[in-house]
Amino acid sequence: MKKIKKIGFYVLIVFVFSCQKENNQEDVAPALVLQNENWLSAKLDAKFASSQKEVAAYLFPISEMKSLMERPKITQMHFKLGFIDNKIQMQVAGVDESDHELGIVKSSILKESIFKNELANLKKLSVSTTKKRTELLNSHLLSPGDAFIWINEWQKKLTNISELEEVTSYKGNRFRYFSLEAEVVKAMLNKKNSNIGVFLGINPKGKVTTILIGLDKNNQVKKMSVTSEETEDIYDGTRPCPPCIEEENPIQ
């Protein structure tokens, strides 16, 4: 009888925990939507620039990213921009071919003061040219040197607030998210990274883009080995929205 009561007690605990988790997720979703909406009308002024300079990257835990990628039918990742406390916030949504969101992972912020020295070391590293990759992965591959330049260019833009609106918009409309094939993120999950660091940078077209760098447990750039001067793969090539593919080619 005691054994039955004990089992019933554990079942009740699991049930309560599950309900709390579902309620928490329901509470979080509207908050994230509000952040996304706030970004579209946020003032990119001196207060914003000063606060954003403190941000090095957005950290997405590998464990949570793996759980997201285990969901079937995810084909694209949307790195969505939000705004709170005068800073850009970011979350990633896994979406299917019809652009339906199947799950979301929130990020935490890696401070620029912590990553400053590591960023300087980035330009000294190289990427393996003998490593076998798919054609898609190669199309998104970015050298550490270019990553360093692009990230630095974004930091420079934060000292010239008159240009911020232009670099974060397409034809006067703010970028809402950056889209990337799920295959690229999956490739990064198999490299024993602890976090995926998503950095903002300025690409050769003069627009903000996202740069994905694998980070170890100390949030340092993940290398091929402890003594290696080669990094694990760094990726860019994310497509901004707008312009949005789903809007350019609406489903009939």
C-alpha positions as CSV (number, residue, x, y, z in Angstrom):
1,M,0.0,0.0,0.0
2,K,2.9,2.4,0.9
3,K,4.5,1.5,-2.4
4,I,1.4,2.4,-4.3
5,K,1.1,5.7,-2.5
6,K,4.7,6.5,-3.2
7,I,4.3,5.8,-6.9
8,G,1.2,8.0,-6.9
9,F,3.1,10.8,-5.2
10,Y,5.9,10.7,-7.9
11,V,3.3,10.7,-10.7
12,L,1.6,13.7,-9.1
13,I,5.0,15.6,-8.9
14,V,5.8,14.8,-12.5
15,F,2.3,16.0,-13.6
16,V,2.6,19.3,-11.6
17,F,6.1,19.9,-13.0
18,S,4.8,19.3,-16.6
19,C,2.0,21.7,-16.1
20,Q,4.3,24.3,-14.7
21,K,6.6,23.9,-17.6
22,E,3.8,24.3,-20.1
23,N,2.5,27.4,-18.3
24,N,6.0,28.9,-18.2
25,Q,6.4,28.3,-22.0
26,E,3.0,30.0,-22.6
27,D,4.1,32.9,-20.5
28,V,7.5,33.2,-22.3
29,A,6.1,33.2,-25.8
30,P,4.1,36.5,-25.5
31,A,7.2,38.1,-23.9
32,L,9.4,37.1,-26.9
33,V,6.8,38.4,-29.3
34,L,6.8,41.7,-27.5
35,Q,10.6,41.9,-27.7
36,N,10.4,41.2,-31.5
37,E,7.8,44.0,-31.9
38,N,9.8,46.4,-29.8
39,W,12.8,45.9,-32.1
40,L,10.9,47.2,-35.1
41,S,10.3,50.6,-33.5
42,A,13.3,50.8,-31.2
43,K,15.3,54.0,-31.4
44,L,18.9,53.3,-32.5
45,D,20.3,56.3,-30.6
46,A,23.3,57.0,-28.3
47,K,21.7,55.0,-25.4
48,F,21.3,52.0,-27.7
49,A,24.8,52.2,-29.1
50,S,26.3,52.5,-25.6
51,S,24.4,49.5,-24.3
52,Q,25.0,47.4,-27.5
53,K,28.8,47.9,-27.3
54,E,28.7,45.8,-24.1
55,V,27.5,42.8,-26.1
56,A,30.0,40.4,-27.8
57,A,27.6,37.6,-28.8
58,Y,24.4,35.7,-28.1
59,L,25.0,32.3,-26.5
60,F,22.8,29.3,-27.5
61,P,23.5,26.2,-25.4
62,I,24.3,23.1,-27.4
63,S,22.1,21.0,-25.2
64,E,19.0,23.1,-25.9
65,M,19.9,23.4,-29.6
66,K,20.1,19.6,-29.9
67,S,16.7,19.2,-28.3
68,L,15.3,21.7,-30.8
69,M,17.0,20.0,-33.8
70,E,15.5,16.6,-32.7
71,R,12.1,17.8,-33.7
72,P,11.1,16.4,-37.1
73,K,10.5,18.6,-40.2
74,I,12.8,21.5,-39.2
75,T,14.5,22.8,-42.3
76,Q,15.4,26.3,-41.4
77,M,16.6,28.3,-38.4
78,H,15.4,31.8,-37.9
79,F,17.6,34.0,-35.7
80,K,15.0,36.5,-34.5
81,L,15.9,40.0,-33.3
82,G,14.2,41.5,-30.2
83,F,14.8,44.6,-28.1
84,I,14.9,45.2,-24.3
85,D,17.1,47.3,-22.0
86,N,18.5,49.3,-25.0
87,K,20.0,46.1,-26.4
88,I,19.3,43.8,-29.2
89,Q,18.1,40.4,-27.9
90,M,18.0,37.2,-29.9
91,Q,16.2,33.9,-30.0
92,V,16.3,31.1,-32.6
93,A,13.2,29.4,-34.0
94,G,13.2,26.1,-35.9
95,V,10.8,26.2,-38.8
96,D,9.4,23.8,-41.4
97,E,9.1,24.1,-45.1
98,S,5.8,26.1,-44.6
99,D,7.6,28.5,-42.3
100,H,5.7,27.2,-39.2
101,E,7.7,27.6,-35.9
102,L,8.3,24.2,-34.3
103,G,10.3,25.4,-31.3
104,I,12.3,28.3,-29.9
105,V,15.6,28.6,-27.9
106,K,16.5,31.8,-26.1
107,S,20.0,33.1,-25.9
108,S,22.0,34.7,-23.1
109,I,24.4,37.5,-23.7
110,L,28.2,37.1,-23.7
111,K,29.8,40.4,-22.6
112,E,32.2,42.2,-24.9
113,S,34.6,42.8,-21.9
114,I,34.9,39.0,-21.4
115,F,35.4,38.2,-25.1
116,K,37.7,41.1,-26.1
117,N,41.0,39.3,-26.0
118,E,39.5,36.2,-27.6
119,L,38.3,38.4,-30.5
120,A,41.8,39.7,-31.1
121,N,43.1,36.1,-31.3
122,L,40.5,35.2,-33.9
123,K,42.3,37.0,-36.7
124,K,45.4,34.8,-36.0
125,L,43.6,31.6,-36.6
126,S,42.8,29.7,-39.8
127,V,40.3,27.2,-41.0
128,S,41.1,23.7,-42.4
129,T,41.0,23.6,-46.2
130,T,41.4,19.8,-46.3
131,K,38.4,19.1,-44.2
132,K,35.5,17.4,-46.2
133,R,32.3,19.4,-46.1
134,T,29.0,19.4,-48.1
135,E,28.6,22.0,-50.8
136,L,26.0,23.8,-48.6
137,L,28.4,24.0,-45.7
138,N,31.2,25.3,-47.9
139,S,28.8,28.0,-49.3
140,H,28.4,29.3,-45.7
141,L,32.0,28.9,-44.5
142,L,33.7,32.1,-43.3
143,S,37.4,32.5,-42.5
144,P,38.3,33.6,-38.9
145,G,40.0,36.6,-40.4
146,D,36.9,37.7,-42.2
147,A,34.8,37.0,-39.1
148,F,37.1,39.3,-37.1
149,I,36.8,42.1,-39.6
150,W,33.0,41.8,-39.9
151,I,32.5,41.8,-36.1
152,N,34.8,44.8,-35.7
153,E,32.9,46.7,-38.4
154,W,29.7,46.3,-36.4
155,Q,31.4,47.7,-33.3
156,K,32.6,50.6,-35.4
157,K,29.1,51.3,-36.6
158,L,28.0,51.7,-33.0
159,T,30.2,54.8,-32.8
160,N,28.4,56.3,-35.8
161,I,24.7,56.1,-34.9
162,S,23.7,58.0,-38.0
163,E,24.4,54.8,-40.0
164,L,22.7,52.3,-37.8
165,E,19.3,52.5,-39.3
166,E,20.7,51.9,-42.8
167,V,22.8,48.9,-41.9
168,T,20.0,47.2,-40.0
169,S,17.2,47.7,-42.6
170,Y,16.2,46.8,-46.1
171,K,14.4,49.6,-48.0
172,G,13.5,51.3,-44.8
173,N,12.2,48.1,-43.1
174,R,14.1,46.6,-40.1
175,F,15.6,43.2,-40.4
176,R,13.3,40.9,-38.4
177,Y,15.4,37.7,-38.5
178,F,18.2,35.9,-40.3
179,S,17.5,32.6,-41.9
180,L,19.9,29.7,-42.2
181,E,19.6,26.1,-43.3
182,A,19.2,23.6,-40.4
183,E,22.0,21.5,-41.8
184,V,24.6,24.2,-40.9
185,V,23.5,24.2,-37.3
186,K,23.4,20.4,-37.1
187,A,27.0,20.4,-38.3
188,M,28.0,22.6,-35.4
189,L,26.2,20.4,-32.8
190,N,28.5,17.4,-33.6
191,K,31.8,19.3,-32.7
192,K,31.7,19.0,-28.9
193,N,31.0,22.8,-28.6
194,S,29.4,24.0,-25.4
195,N,27.7,27.0,-26.9
196,I,27.0,28.4,-30.4
197,G,28.0,32.0,-30.3
198,V,26.0,34.2,-32.7
199,F,27.8,37.4,-33.4
200,L,26.6,40.5,-35.3
201,G,28.8,41.7,-38.1
202,I,28.8,43.9,-41.1
203,N,29.1,42.0,-44.4
204,P,30.7,43.3,-47.6
205,K,27.3,44.6,-48.7
206,G,27.4,47.0,-45.7
207,K,24.5,45.2,-43.9
208,V,24.2,43.6,-40.5
209,T,24.5,39.8,-40.6
210,T,24.9,37.0,-38.1
211,I,28.1,34.9,-37.7
212,L,28.0,31.5,-36.0
213,I,31.1,30.5,-34.0
214,G,31.5,27.3,-31.9
215,L,32.6,28.1,-28.4
216,D,34.0,25.8,-25.7
217,K,33.0,25.6,-22.0
218,N,35.0,28.8,-21.3
219,N,33.3,30.6,-24.2
220,Q,36.5,30.6,-26.1
221,V,36.7,29.9,-29.9
222,K,36.7,26.2,-30.3
223,K,39.8,24.9,-32.0
224,M,40.5,21.6,-33.8
225,S,42.7,20.7,-30.8
226,V,44.3,22.4,-27.8
227,T,47.5,23.1,-29.7
228,S,45.9,23.7,-33.1
229,E,45.9,27.1,-34.8
230,E,42.8,26.0,-36.8
231,T,39.3,26.7,-35.6
232,E,36.3,24.6,-35.9
233,D,34.1,25.9,-38.8
234,I,32.7,29.4,-38.7
235,Y,29.6,30.1,-40.7
236,D,27.8,33.1,-42.2
237,G,25.6,33.5,-45.2
238,T,22.4,33.9,-43.3
239,R,19.6,35.6,-45.3
240,P,18.0,38.6,-43.8
241,C,14.2,39.1,-43.7
242,P,13.2,41.4,-45.3
243,P,13.5,40.6,-48.0
244,C,11.8,37.4,-47.1
245,I,11.7,34.4,-49.4
246,E,8.3,33.4,-48.2
247,E,7.0,36.9,-49.0
248,E,8.6,37.0,-52.4
249,N,7.2,33.6,-53.3
250,P,3.9,33.3,-51.5
251,I,2.2,29.9,-51.4
252,Q,-0.7,29.9,-53.9
